[in-house]
Amino acid sequence: MTDRFPAVPGALGLRDLGGLPRSGNEAPTRSGTVFAGGRRERLTEDGVRALGRLGVGIVLDLRTAEEHGRRPSDPVTDEALWDTFEIHDGQIEDFTLEEYTAALDWPFLNHPKHYPFLLAHFPDRLAAAARVLVRAADRGVGVYVHCSAGRDRTGLFASWLLQLAGVEIPVIVTEYVRSLGVVNDHHRTSGHPVEHFMPPEEFGPWSQERAEALSAFLRTHPARPTLCRLGLSAGEIDALASLLA
Protein backbone atom coordinates (compact mmCIF):
# COMPACT_ATOMS: atom_id res chain seq x y z
CA MET A 1 0.00 0.00 0.00
CA THR A 2 1.19 3.53 -0.78
CA ASP A 3 2.38 5.49 2.25
CA ARG A 4 -0.56 7.57 3.49
CA PHE A 5 1.82 10.17 4.87
CA PRO A 6 4.45 10.71 2.17
CA ALA A 7 7.55 12.77 2.86
CA VAL A 8 6.97 16.22 1.39
CA PRO A 9 9.50 18.58 3.01
CA GLY A 10 7.87 21.54 4.70
CA ALA A 11 4.28 20.31 4.38
CA LEU A 12 1.94 20.49 7.36
CA GLY A 13 -0.22 17.44 7.90
CA LEU A 14 -0.06 16.27 4.29
CA ARG A 15 -1.88 12.97 3.88
CA ASP A 16 -3.07 10.74 1.09
CA LEU A 17 -6.82 10.08 1.41
CA GLY A 18 -6.20 6.66 -0.08
CA GLY A 19 -5.86 3.46 1.92
CA LEU A 20 -8.87 4.01 4.17
CA PRO A 21 -11.40 1.20 4.67
CA ARG A 22 -14.69 1.36 2.80
CA SER A 23 -17.99 -0.23 3.77
CA GLY A 24 -18.67 -3.87 2.99
CA ASN A 25 -15.97 -5.82 1.22
CA GLU A 26 -14.92 -2.94 -1.00
CA ALA A 27 -11.24 -2.26 -1.57
CA PRO A 28 -9.73 0.65 0.40
CA THR A 29 -9.93 4.14 -1.01
CA ARG A 30 -7.68 4.80 -3.98
CA SER A 31 -4.19 6.03 -3.24
CA GLY A 32 -2.32 8.73 -5.10
CA THR A 33 -5.34 10.73 -6.28
CA VAL A 34 -6.30 13.12 -3.45
CA PHE A 35 -3.89 14.66 -0.98
CA ALA A 36 -4.88 17.07 1.77
CA GLY A 37 -2.88 19.33 4.05
CA GLY A 38 -1.79 22.82 5.00
CA ARG A 39 -0.78 25.92 3.07
CA ARG A 40 1.53 25.31 0.15
CA GLU A 41 3.90 28.19 0.97
CA ARG A 42 5.39 26.00 3.71
CA LEU A 43 6.84 23.58 1.16
CA THR A 44 10.55 23.73 0.45
CA GLU A 45 11.78 23.41 -3.13
CA ASP A 46 12.32 19.71 -2.47
CA GLY A 47 8.78 19.60 -1.12
CA VAL A 48 7.31 21.11 -4.29
CA ARG A 49 9.22 18.58 -6.38
CA ALA A 50 8.05 15.75 -4.11
CA LEU A 51 4.45 16.88 -4.57
CA GLY A 52 4.87 16.61 -8.31
CA ARG A 53 6.41 13.15 -8.03
CA LEU A 54 3.28 12.05 -6.17
CA GLY A 55 1.33 12.71 -9.35
CA VAL A 56 -0.29 15.96 -8.23
CA GLY A 57 -1.21 18.14 -11.18
CA ILE A 58 -3.88 20.36 -9.63
CA VAL A 59 -3.80 22.38 -6.42
CA LEU A 60 -7.09 23.55 -4.87
CA ASP A 61 -6.52 26.44 -2.46
CA LEU A 62 -9.57 27.03 -0.25
CA ARG A 63 -8.22 30.11 1.53
CA THR A 64 -9.26 33.73 1.25
CA ALA A 65 -7.10 36.04 -0.83
CA GLU A 66 -5.80 37.70 2.33
CA GLU A 67 -4.26 34.40 3.45
CA HIS A 68 -2.19 33.92 0.31
CA GLY A 69 1.51 34.54 0.21
CA ARG A 70 4.75 33.78 1.93
CA ARG A 71 5.21 34.37 5.67
CA PRO A 72 8.57 35.27 7.24
CA SER A 73 8.88 31.74 8.60
CA ASP A 74 8.29 30.12 5.20
CA PRO A 75 11.21 28.85 3.10
CA VAL A 76 12.45 30.96 0.22
CA THR A 77 11.69 29.06 -2.97
CA ASP A 78 11.70 29.53 -6.71
CA GLU A 79 8.09 30.34 -7.56
CA ALA A 80 8.63 28.95 -11.04
CA LEU A 81 8.58 25.46 -9.53
CA TRP A 82 4.80 25.85 -9.16
CA ASP A 83 4.39 26.50 -12.88
CA THR A 84 4.01 22.79 -13.53
CA PHE A 85 0.85 22.73 -11.38
CA GLU A 86 -2.60 24.01 -12.22
CA ILE A 87 -3.38 26.15 -9.17
CA HIS A 88 -7.00 27.09 -8.52
CA ASP A 89 -8.26 29.82 -6.22
CA GLY A 90 -11.07 27.98 -4.49
CA GLN A 91 -11.93 30.53 -1.80
CA ILE A 92 -15.04 29.24 -0.04
CA GLU A 93 -15.78 32.09 2.37
CA ASP A 94 -15.87 35.87 2.39
CA PHE A 95 -15.18 37.73 5.62
CA THR A 96 -16.66 40.94 4.25
CA LEU A 97 -20.11 39.35 4.59
CA GLU A 98 -21.28 40.47 8.01
CA GLU A 99 -23.96 37.80 8.29
CA TYR A 100 -21.27 35.15 8.03
CA THR A 101 -18.76 36.66 10.44
CA ALA A 102 -21.54 37.32 12.95
CA ALA A 103 -22.52 33.64 12.85
CA LEU A 104 -18.99 32.47 13.72
CA ASP A 105 -18.07 32.32 17.39
CA TRP A 106 -14.35 32.45 16.59
CA PRO A 107 -12.16 34.73 14.45
CA PHE A 108 -12.19 32.06 11.71
CA LEU A 109 -13.88 28.79 10.82
CA ASN A 110 -12.44 26.15 13.15
CA HIS A 111 -15.29 23.77 13.90
CA PRO A 112 -17.60 21.49 11.87
CA LYS A 113 -20.55 23.27 13.48
CA HIS A 114 -19.58 26.16 11.19
CA TYR A 115 -19.98 24.11 8.00
CA PRO A 116 -23.73 24.85 7.65
CA PHE A 117 -22.85 28.55 7.57
CA LEU A 118 -20.80 27.90 4.43
CA LEU A 119 -23.75 26.12 2.86
CA ALA A 120 -26.07 28.96 3.78
CA HIS A 121 -23.89 31.86 2.67
CA PHE A 122 -21.52 30.53 0.00
CA PRO A 123 -23.17 27.69 -1.97
CA ASP A 124 -21.75 28.95 -5.28
CA ARG A 125 -18.22 29.07 -3.88
CA LEU A 126 -18.52 25.53 -2.53
CA ALA A 127 -19.82 24.30 -5.88
CA ALA A 128 -16.98 26.01 -7.75
CA ALA A 129 -14.39 24.39 -5.47
CA ALA A 130 -16.03 20.99 -5.93
CA ARG A 131 -15.82 21.41 -9.69
CA VAL A 132 -12.05 21.85 -9.45
CA LEU A 133 -12.00 18.34 -7.98
CA VAL A 134 -14.20 17.17 -10.86
CA ARG A 135 -11.59 18.61 -13.21
CA ALA A 136 -8.89 16.55 -11.48
CA ALA A 137 -10.98 13.42 -11.98
CA ASP A 138 -11.58 14.28 -15.64
CA ARG A 139 -7.87 14.96 -16.24
CA GLY A 140 -6.80 11.85 -14.35
CA VAL A 141 -4.26 13.74 -12.23
CA GLY A 142 -3.72 13.94 -8.50
CA VAL A 143 -5.03 16.92 -6.58
CA TYR A 144 -3.72 18.64 -3.47
CA VAL A 145 -6.50 20.26 -1.42
CA HIS A 146 -5.36 22.76 1.18
CA CYS A 147 -6.44 25.67 3.31
CA SER A 148 -4.20 27.18 5.98
CA ALA A 149 -3.72 24.36 8.48
CA GLY A 150 -5.35 21.62 6.39
CA ARG A 151 -7.86 20.96 9.11
CA ASP A 152 -11.35 22.46 8.84
CA ARG A 153 -11.99 23.84 5.36
CA THR A 154 -9.91 21.06 3.90
CA GLY A 155 -11.62 18.66 6.28
CA LEU A 156 -15.02 19.50 4.82
CA PHE A 157 -14.04 18.49 1.30
CA ALA A 158 -12.00 15.51 2.49
CA SER A 159 -15.00 14.27 4.46
CA TRP A 160 -17.37 14.62 1.52
CA LEU A 161 -14.98 12.83 -0.85
CA LEU A 162 -14.51 9.98 1.61
CA GLN A 163 -18.26 9.70 2.16
CA LEU A 164 -18.86 9.57 -1.60
CA ALA A 165 -16.31 6.75 -1.80
CA GLY A 166 -18.24 4.67 0.73
CA VAL A 167 -16.16 5.33 3.84
CA GLU A 168 -18.23 5.08 7.01
CA ILE A 169 -18.71 8.17 9.15
CA PRO A 170 -16.73 6.88 12.18
CA VAL A 171 -13.70 6.33 9.93
CA ILE A 172 -14.06 9.80 8.42
CA VAL A 173 -14.31 11.32 11.89
CA THR A 174 -11.21 9.46 13.06
CA GLU A 175 -9.31 10.82 10.07
CA TYR A 176 -10.47 14.35 10.89
CA VAL A 177 -9.48 14.03 14.56
CA ARG A 178 -6.04 12.83 13.48
CA SER A 179 -5.65 16.08 11.52
CA LEU A 180 -6.65 18.03 14.62
CA GLY A 181 -3.86 16.31 16.52
CA VAL A 182 -1.30 17.15 13.85
CA VAL A 183 -2.19 20.84 13.99
CA ASN A 184 -2.25 20.82 17.78
CA ASP A 185 1.27 19.39 17.82
CA HIS A 186 2.31 22.06 15.31
CA HIS A 187 1.17 24.70 17.80
CA ARG A 188 3.94 23.66 20.20
CA THR A 189 6.17 26.01 18.22
CA SER A 190 3.89 27.84 15.79
CA GLY A 191 3.46 31.06 17.74
CA HIS A 192 -0.11 31.24 16.42
CA PRO A 193 -1.82 34.50 17.48
CA VAL A 194 -5.10 32.82 18.47
CA GLU A 195 -4.60 29.09 18.97
CA HIS A 196 -2.15 27.31 21.27
CA PHE A 197 -0.85 23.84 22.00
CA MET A 198 -3.30 21.89 24.15
CA PRO A 199 -2.16 19.14 26.54
CA PRO A 200 -4.19 15.90 26.45
CA GLU A 201 -6.59 16.94 29.20
CA GLU A 202 -7.57 20.00 27.14
CA PHE A 203 -7.24 18.54 23.65
CA GLY A 204 -9.39 15.49 24.47
CA PRO A 205 -12.71 17.26 25.11
CA TRP A 206 -11.91 19.94 22.50
CA SER A 207 -11.44 17.34 19.76
CA GLN A 208 -14.35 15.18 20.96
CA GLU A 209 -16.75 18.10 20.59
CA ARG A 210 -15.59 18.60 17.03
CA ALA A 211 -15.76 14.89 16.27
CA GLU A 212 -19.38 14.80 17.37
CA ALA A 213 -20.18 17.88 15.32
CA LEU A 214 -18.63 16.41 12.16
CA SER A 215 -20.52 13.15 12.64
CA ALA A 216 -23.78 15.08 13.01
CA PHE A 217 -23.02 17.23 9.97
CA LEU A 218 -22.34 14.24 7.72
CA ARG A 219 -25.59 12.61 8.83
CA THR A 220 -27.68 15.72 8.23
CA HIS A 221 -25.75 16.93 5.16
CA PRO A 222 -24.54 13.75 3.42
CA ALA A 223 -22.25 14.34 0.50
CA ARG A 224 -24.28 13.26 -2.53
CA PRO A 225 -27.60 15.04 -1.84
CA THR A 226 -25.82 18.10 -0.45
CA LEU A 227 -23.61 18.45 -3.53
CA CYS A 228 -26.72 17.95 -5.66
CA ARG A 229 -28.41 20.83 -3.86
CA LEU A 230 -25.31 22.92 -4.56
CA GLY A 231 -26.03 22.42 -8.25
CA LEU A 232 -23.60 19.67 -9.22
CA SER A 233 -24.93 17.19 -11.74
CA ALA A 234 -25.13 13.45 -11.11
CA GLY A 235 -22.22 13.01 -13.53
CA GLU A 236 -20.10 15.52 -11.67
CA ILE A 237 -20.83 13.86 -8.33
CA ASP A 238 -19.97 10.46 -9.83
CA ALA A 239 -16.66 11.94 -10.98
CA LEU A 240 -15.97 13.11 -7.42
CA ALA A 241 -16.76 9.63 -6.12
CA SER A 242 -14.37 8.12 -8.64
CA LEU A 243 -11.43 10.03 -7.18
CA LEU A 244 -11.27 7.67 -4.19
CA ALA A 245 -13.52 4.75 -5.13
C-alpha positions in Angstrom: 0.0 0.0 0.0 1.2 3.5 -0.8 2.4 5.5 2.2 -0.6 7.6 3.5 1.8 10.2 4.9 4.5 10.7 2.2 7.6 12.8 2.9 7.0 16.2 1.4 9.5 18.6 3.0 7.9 21.5 4.7 4.3 20.3 4.4 1.9 20.5 7.4 -0.2 17.4 7.9 -0.1 16.3 4.3 -1.9 13.0 3.9 -3.1 10.7 1.1 -6.8 10.1 1.4 -6.2 6.7 -0.1 -5.9 3.5 1.9 -8.9 4.0 4.2 -11.4 1.2 4.7 -14.7 1.4 2.8 -18.0 -0.2 3.8 -18.7 -3.9 3.0 -16.0 -5.8 1.2 -14.9 -2.9 -1.0 -11.2 -2.3 -1.6 -9.7 0.6 0.4 -9.9 4.1 -1.0 -7.7 4.8 -4.0 -4.2 6.0 -3.2 -2.3 8.7 -5.1 -5.3 10.7 -6.3 -6.3 13.1 -3.5 -3.9 14.7 -1.0 -4.9 17.1 1.8 -2.9 19.3 4.0 -1.8 22.8 5.0 -0.8 25.9 3.1 1.5 25.3 0.2 3.9 28.2 1.0 5.4 26.0 3.7 6.8 23.6 1.2 10.5 23.7 0.4 11.8 23.4 -3.1 12.3 19.7 -2.5 8.8 19.6 -1.1 7.3 21.1 -4.3 9.2 18.6 -6.4 8.1 15.8 -4.1 4.4 16.9 -4.6 4.9 16.6 -8.3 6.4 13.2 -8.0 3.3 12.0 -6.2 1.3 12.7 -9.3 -0.3 16.0 -8.2 -1.2 18.1 -11.2 -3.9 20.4 -9.6 -3.8 22.4 -6.4 -7.1 23.5 -4.9 -6.5 26.4 -2.5 -9.6 27.0 -0.2 -8.2 30.1 1.5 -9.3 33.7 1.3 -7.1 36.0 -0.8 -5.8 37.7 2.3 -4.3 34.4 3.4 -2.2 33.9 0.3 1.5 34.5 0.2 4.7 33.8 1.9 5.2 34.4 5.7 8.6 35.3 7.2 8.9 31.7 8.6 8.3 30.1 5.2 11.2 28.8 3.1 12.5 31.0 0.2 11.7 29.1 -3.0 11.7 29.5 -6.7 8.1 30.3 -7.6 8.6 28.9 -11.0 8.6 25.5 -9.5 4.8 25.8 -9.2 4.4 26.5 -12.9 4.0 22.8 -13.5 0.9 22.7 -11.4 -2.6 24.0 -12.2 -3.4 26.1 -9.2 -7.0 27.1 -8.5 -8.3 29.8 -6.2 -11.1 28.0 -4.5 -11.9 30.5 -1.8 -15.0 29.2 0.0 -15.8 32.1 2.4 -15.9 35.9 2.4 -15.2 37.7 5.6 -16.7 40.9 4.2 -20.1 39.4 4.6 -21.3 40.5 8.0 -24.0 37.8 8.3 -21.3 35.2 8.0 -18.8 36.7 10.4 -21.5 37.3 12.9 -22.5 33.6 12.8 -19.0 32.5 13.7 -18.1 32.3 17.4 -14.3 32.4 16.6 -12.2 34.7 14.5 -12.2 32.1 11.7 -13.9 28.8 10.8 -12.4 26.1 13.1 -15.3 23.8 13.9 -17.6 21.5 11.9 -20.5 23.3 13.5 -19.6 26.2 11.2 -20.0 24.1 8.0 -23.7 24.9 7.7 -22.9 28.5 7.6 -20.8 27.9 4.4 -23.8 26.1 2.9 -26.1 29.0 3.8 -23.9 31.9 2.7 -21.5 30.5 0.0 -23.2 27.7 -2.0 -21.8 28.9 -5.3 -18.2 29.1 -3.9 -18.5 25.5 -2.5 -19.8 24.3 -5.9 -17.0 26.0 -7.8 -14.4 24.4 -5.5 -16.0 21.0 -5.9 -15.8 21.4 -9.7 -12.1 21.8 -9.4 -12.0 18.3 -8.0 -14.2 17.2 -10.9 -11.6 18.6 -13.2 -8.9 16.6 -11.5 -11.0 13.4 -12.0 -11.6 14.3 -15.6 -7.9 15.0 -16.2 -6.8 11.9 -14.3 -4.3 13.7 -12.2 -3.7 13.9 -8.5 -5.0 16.9 -6.6 -3.7 18.6 -3.5 -6.5 20.3 -1.4 -5.4 22.8 1.2 -6.4 25.7 3.3 -4.2 27.2 6.0 -3.7 24.4 8.5 -5.3 21.6 6.4 -7.9 21.0 9.1 -11.3 22.5 8.8 -12.0 23.8 5.4 -9.9 21.1 3.9 -11.6 18.7 6.3 -15.0 19.5 4.8 -14.0 18.5 1.3 -12.0 15.5 2.5 -15.0 14.3 4.5 -17.4 14.6 1.5 -15.0 12.8 -0.9 -14.5 10.0 1.6 -18.3 9.7 2.2 -18.9 9.6 -1.6 -16.3 6.7 -1.8 -18.2 4.7 0.7 -16.2 5.3 3.8 -18.2 5.1 7.0 -18.7 8.2 9.1 -16.7 6.9 12.2 -13.7 6.3 9.9 -14.1 9.8 8.4 -14.3 11.3 11.9 -11.2 9.5 13.1 -9.3 10.8 10.1 -10.5 14.3 10.9 -9.5 14.0 14.6 -6.0 12.8 13.5 -5.6 16.1 11.5 -6.7 18.0 14.6 -3.9 16.3 16.5 -1.3 17.1 13.8 -2.2 20.8 14.0 -2.3 20.8 17.8 1.3 19.4 17.8 2.3 22.1 15.3 1.2 24.7 17.8 3.9 23.7 20.2 6.2 26.0 18.2 3.9 27.8 15.8 3.5 31.1 17.7 -0.1 31.2 16.4 -1.8 34.5 17.5 -5.1 32.8 18.5 -4.6 29.1 19.0 -2.1 27.3 21.3 -0.8 23.8 22.0 -3.3 21.9 24.2 -2.2 19.1 26.5 -4.2 15.9 26.5 -6.6 16.9 29.2 -7.6 20.0 27.1 -7.2 18.5 23.7 -9.4 15.5 24.5 -12.7 17.3 25.1 -11.9 19.9 22.5 -11.4 17.3 19.8 -14.3 15.2 21.0 -16.7 18.1 20.6 -15.6 18.6 17.0 -15.8 14.9 16.3 -19.4 14.8 17.4 -20.2 17.9 15.3 -18.6 16.4 12.2 -20.5 13.2 12.6 -23.8 15.1 13.0 -23.0 17.2 10.0 -22.3 14.2 7.7 -25.6 12.6 8.8 -27.7 15.7 8.2 -25.8 16.9 5.2 -24.5 13.7 3.4 -22.2 14.3 0.5 -24.3 13.3 -2.5 -27.6 15.0 -1.8 -25.8 18.1 -0.5 -23.6 18.5 -3.5 -26.7 17.9 -5.7 -28.4 20.8 -3.9 -25.3 22.9 -4.6 -26.0 22.4 -8.2 -23.6 19.7 -9.2 -24.9 17.2 -11.7 -25.1 13.5 -11.1 -22.2 13.0 -13.5 -20.1 15.5 -11.7 -20.8 13.9 -8.3 -20.0 10.5 -9.8 -16.7 11.9 -11.0 -16.0 13.1 -7.4 -16.8 9.6 -6.1 -14.4 8.1 -8.6 -11.4 10.0 -7.2 -11.3 7.7 -4.2 -13.5 4.8 -5.1 
